[in-house]
Structures are given as C-alpha cells and as structure tokens.
Amino acid sequence: MNEALRKKLVGLIESVAVEEGFNGTPIPNVSCYKISQPHTRLPAVYEPCLCVIVQGRKDVMLGKELLSYGELEFLVASVHLPVLGTVVEASPARPYFVIQMTVDARQISDLLLRMPLEVAPKKASDNGLFIGRVDRRMGGSLLRLLTLIDIREDIPALAEALVREMHYRLLRSDHGEWIAQIALKGTPTQRVSVAIEKLRRDYREAITVDELAGLAGMSVSTFHAHFKAVTNMSPLQFQKSIRLVEARALMVTRKLDAASTAYQVGYESPSQFSREYARMFGNPPVRDIASIRP
C-alpha cells in the first residue's frame, strides 16, 4: 500500500518538478522541490508548513539539533524557523522530491472548533519542528490533493477543501496536540510566535530581548525559556540565523558582494559577518557563493 501510494505521488510530482530546486504547482499554497545531487545544502527560513518527502532523504539542523526524515515521512514547522537542510539521498535517476504545503493557523483554529476531541492549551512549549509518519488516511488525503495537478479544472472548486482536509489530518496525527498550540490564543507557543514574527520581519533592526518578551507578554526569563524550547536557540542566535540565510539568498539572486550584503542584513562589521557566515555554512561568503553559482 505505502509503496503504491509513493509511486503515484512521485508520478504526479514529476509532471511539475521540472526544474532543480523550487517548483510551484497549480494548487495554491502547495509547492515542491526537486534535488538531483546528494549533500546539497539548503539553508532556509521555514514558514509554518508541512513537508512530505516522497523520494529521497533529508537532514534538517535547527540550532544544534539534527532531525532526519525520509520517504512517506513528514516534517511540520509550527512557526517561522531558520534551518539548515541537507539532502542526503538523491541522484539524477532518482531525485529527491518533497511536497510543501503552507500551514494556516486560521484553518487550525476553525477545525479545532469542529473536532470531536477537545484540545487543551499547554503550559509548556515544545520544539517548533515535528517529524511523523504518513499514515493511510493522511496518504489518501495527500493523493487526492495532488491529483488536482492532473485535473486542473477541478482546482477552483476542490483545492480549498482538500487543503483543509490535510490540516485536519495534521491535527489527527501524533503531534496534533502540539500543532494545535499555534492556534490557541494565550499558549506559550502562540505568544512566542508573535515575537518570532517580529524577528523575522524586522531582522535587520537591533531588537532587545526585553522588547520581545513584552510582545509575548512574559518576563524575560520565562520568555527566554519558552523561546529556546520552540526554536532550539536564543533570540540573538535566531536573529543571526535569519540574517545569514537572507544574506546568502541576496548574494545568489542579486549578485551582491559580501560587504554590501553585510550592511543590507543589519551587520555593522563585514568581518564579523564573514566569520559568522563561515561558521554557519562551512565556508566564507565568497567561496560559498562561488560553489553554488552556475
């Protein structure tokens, strides 16, 4: 059953994943990635999303924590998170394929009102990344959603309902209670997410922990503890990671030099930028960008 499902999903993805890297799909808020070379490093800032691998394997580093997932396993990011991903299984003959769907807190909130089981707010926070196994029900829902790739005239009428169904499957998964926390007002995860959004949006600015704690409605010590539980890093490390991921994207897409990029993302010292960049990506900016530009 699982292998038959996986092959059907691969066939659907192959029809849209024609480029290396990111590929959009005709389904709103659903995209896919194709990687044909192993050990391809993919730094990114995850938005709240669901990622399902249908071919290959990937390691994801969040702070100092390493998570690994493979075929017919899913990863959920419950908040915006800067991560360093490495595709560990891929080849031209058998590319890495992943489907990504945006997770909408409003959908989660609405579904919670209609579900038979009551989900209580938790006083603790948990890691913002979850890995689980695609079960029979989630697999069926995903297949129905991706079948719209081949029947595009059905997208306006059916896509919204099928995306909603995938949100429901997430809430019914083993991690459902924790995923629900992002939509329950006043939970530590939801309050931390307000501060995370501030850091993500204004990553170039100098932002104090006092200011972030105030946004979350917590004392500094309580905020710091919950923030680290969700992101596996301190607020300063989080902002630094956001800046470095954005810097790499700027240098690749706009061909900026390292010094200009450093100032663009909020660094006052290009030398400090280069040191921290090398620490995160393994090479200083010039060498790293040269290795990935065509």
C-alpha positions in Angstrom: 0.0 0.0 0.0 2.7 2.5 1.0 4.9 1.8 -2.0 2.0 2.0 -4.4 1.0 5.3 -2.8 4.5 6.7 -3.0 4.8 5.8 -6.7 1.6 7.6 -7.5 2.8 10.7 -5.7 6.1 10.6 -7.5 4.3 10.4 -10.8 2.3 13.5 -10.0 5.2 15.5 -8.8 7.4 14.6 -11.8 4.9 16.4 -14.0 5.5 19.8 -12.3 9.0 19.4 -10.8 10.9 20.1 -14.0 13.5 22.5 -12.5 16.1 21.9 -9.9 15.1 23.4 -6.6 11.8 25.1 -6.1 8.8 24.4 -8.4 5.4 25.9 -7.9 2.2 23.8 -8.5 -1.2 25.0 -9.8 -2.6 24.3 -6.4 -2.5 27.5 -4.2 0.0 27.3 -1.2 1.4 23.9 -2.4 4.9 23.7 -3.9 7.5 21.0 -4.5 11.3 20.7 -4.6 13.5 18.5 -6.8 17.1 17.9 -5.9 19.3 15.6 -8.1 22.6 15.7 -6.2 23.2 14.4 -2.7 24.6 16.5 0.1 23.0 19.6 -1.4 22.8 22.1 1.5 19.5 24.1 1.6 19.5 26.9 4.2 16.1 28.4 4.5 13.6 30.2 6.8 10.7 27.8 7.1 7.3 29.4 7.3 4.7 27.4 9.2 4.4 24.5 6.8 4.0 20.7 6.1 6.8 19.0 4.1 6.3 15.4 2.9 9.2 13.5 1.3 8.0 11.2 -1.4 11.5 10.3 -2.7 15.0 10.5 -1.0 16.0 11.6 2.4 16.9 14.9 4.2 18.6 16.0 7.4 17.5 19.3 9.0 19.5 21.2 11.5 17.6 23.5 13.9 20.1 25.2 16.2 22.3 22.3 17.3 19.6 19.7 17.0 19.6 17.3 14.0 16.4 15.8 12.6 16.3 13.3 9.8 13.3 12.1 7.7 12.7 10.1 4.6 10.1 8.7 2.3 6.5 9.0 3.3 7.5 10.9 6.5 6.5 14.4 7.1 8.0 17.4 8.9 5.9 20.2 10.3 7.2 23.7 11.2 4.7 25.2 13.6 6.4 28.7 13.5 8.9 30.5 11.3 12.3 28.8 11.8 15.7 29.3 10.2 17.1 25.9 9.4 20.0 24.3 7.5 18.8 21.3 5.5 21.0 18.7 3.7 19.6 16.3 1.1 21.4 13.0 1.9 19.7 10.7 -0.6 19.3 11.9 -4.2 20.5 11.2 -7.8 19.7 12.2 -11.3 17.9 8.9 -11.8 16.1 9.1 -8.5 15.8 12.7 -7.4 14.8 13.9 -4.0 11.2 15.1 -4.2 9.3 16.9 -1.4 5.8 18.4 -1.3 5.4 21.5 0.8 2.1 23.0 2.0 1.6 26.2 3.9 0.1 25.6 7.4 -2.6 28.2 8.2 -3.3 28.9 11.8 -6.8 30.1 11.0 -7.6 26.8 9.4 -6.3 25.0 12.5 -8.3 27.3 14.8 -11.5 26.7 12.8 -11.0 23.0 12.7 -10.5 22.8 16.4 -14.0 24.2 17.0 -15.4 21.4 14.9 -13.4 18.4 16.0 -14.9 15.8 18.4 -11.9 15.9 20.7 -11.1 19.0 22.8 -7.5 20.1 22.7 -6.4 21.9 25.9 -3.8 24.7 25.9 -0.5 23.5 27.3 1.6 25.5 29.8 4.9 24.2 28.4 6.4 24.8 24.9 7.8 22.1 22.6 10.2 22.2 19.6 8.8 24.0 16.7 9.7 21.1 14.3 7.9 17.8 14.3 8.5 14.7 12.3 5.9 12.0 11.8 4.9 9.1 9.5 2.3 9.5 6.8 -0.4 7.1 7.7 -3.1 5.6 5.4 -5.6 8.4 6.0 -3.1 11.2 5.5 -1.7 9.5 2.5 -5.1 9.2 0.9 -5.8 12.9 1.6 -2.4 13.9 0.1 -3.1 11.8 -3.0 -6.5 13.4 -3.5 -4.9 16.9 -3.2 -2.1 16.2 -5.6 -4.4 14.6 -8.2 -5.6 18.1 -8.9 -2.2 18.6 -10.7 -3.6 16.3 -13.4 -7.2 17.7 -13.3 -6.6 21.4 -13.1 -10.1 22.4 -13.9 -11.1 21.0 -10.5 -8.8 23.2 -8.6 -11.1 26.3 -8.1 -13.8 24.0 -6.7 -11.9 21.4 -4.7 -8.4 22.7 -3.8 -9.5 24.7 -0.7 -11.5 21.7 0.8 -8.6 19.3 0.2 -6.0 21.6 1.7 -8.4 21.9 4.7 -8.5 18.1 4.8 -4.7 18.0 5.1 -4.8 20.4 8.0 -7.3 18.1 9.7 -5.0 15.1 9.2 -2.2 17.0 10.9 -4.4 17.7 13.9 -5.3 14.0 14.0 -1.6 12.9 13.8 0.5 12.0 16.9 1.7 15.7 17.0 -1.8 17.2 16.7 -2.0 18.5 20.3 1.3 20.4 19.9 0.4 21.7 16.4 -2.9 23.0 17.8 -1.0 25.2 20.2 -0.1 27.6 17.4 -3.8 28.5 17.0 -4.8 28.6 20.7 -4.6 32.1 22.0 -2.5 32.7 25.1 -0.5 29.5 24.9 3.3 29.9 25.3 3.8 28.7 21.7 1.3 31.2 20.3 2.8 34.0 22.4 6.4 33.2 21.4 5.2 33.1 17.7 4.4 36.8 18.0 8.0 37.6 18.9 9.3 35.3 16.2 7.2 37.1 13.6 8.8 40.4 14.8 12.3 38.9 14.5 11.5 37.5 11.1 10.0 40.7 9.7 12.5 43.2 11.3 15.6 41.0 11.2 17.8 44.0 10.1 17.0 46.0 13.2 18.5 45.9 16.7 15.8 44.3 18.9 16.2 43.7 22.6 15.1 40.6 24.5 13.1 43.0 26.8 11.1 44.2 23.7 10.4 40.7 22.5 9.4 39.5 26.0 7.0 42.4 26.2 5.4 41.4 22.8 4.9 37.9 24.2 3.5 39.2 27.5 6.2 37.3 29.5 9.0 38.1 31.9 12.4 38.0 30.2 13.4 34.7 31.9 10.2 33.0 31.1 10.3 34.2 27.5 13.8 33.1 27.0 13.0 29.6 28.3 9.9 29.2 26.0 11.7 30.7 23.0 14.5 28.3 23.3 12.1 25.3 23.8 10.4 26.2 20.5 13.4 27.3 18.3 16.3 25.4 20.0 18.2 28.7 20.0 18.3 32.0 21.8 16.6 35.1 20.3 20.0 36.5 19.4 21.0 33.3 17.6 17.6 33.2 15.9 18.1 36.7 14.5 21.6 35.9 13.4 20.5 32.8 11.6 17.7 34.7 9.8 20.2 37.4 8.7 22.7 34.8 7.4 20.1 32.9 5.4 18.7 36.1 3.9 22.3 37.2 3.1 23.0 34.0 1.2 19.8 34.5 -0.8 20.8 38.1 -1.6 24.2 37.2 -2.8 22.9 34.4 -5.0 19.9 36.2 -6.5 21.2 39.8 -6.7 24.9 39.0 -7.0 25.8 41.4 -4.2 29.3 41.3 -2.7 29.8 40.2 0.9 30.4 43.7 2.3 27.3 45.2 0.7 25.3 42.2 1.8 26.5 42.5 5.4 25.1 46.0 5.7 21.9 45.1 3.9 21.0 42.4 6.5 21.9 44.5 9.5 25.6 43.8 10.3 27.8 46.8 11.2 31.0 44.8 10.6 31.7 42.9 7.3 34.5 41.0 9.0 32.1 39.8 11.8 29.6 38.9 9.1 32.2 36.8 7.2 33.2 34.9 10.4 29.6 34.1 11.4 28.7 33.2 7.8 31.6 30.7 7.6 30.6 29.2 11.0 27.1 28.6 9.7 27.7 27.5 6.1 31.2 26.0 6.4 32.9 28.4 4.0 33.3 32.2 3.9 30.8 34.1 1.7 33.0 34.4 -1.5 33.9 30.7 -1.5 30.5 29.5 -0.6 28.7 31.5 -3.3 31.2 30.6 -5.9 30.5 26.9 -5.2 26.7 27.3 -5.9 26.6 29.9 -8.7 26.3 28.3 -12.2 
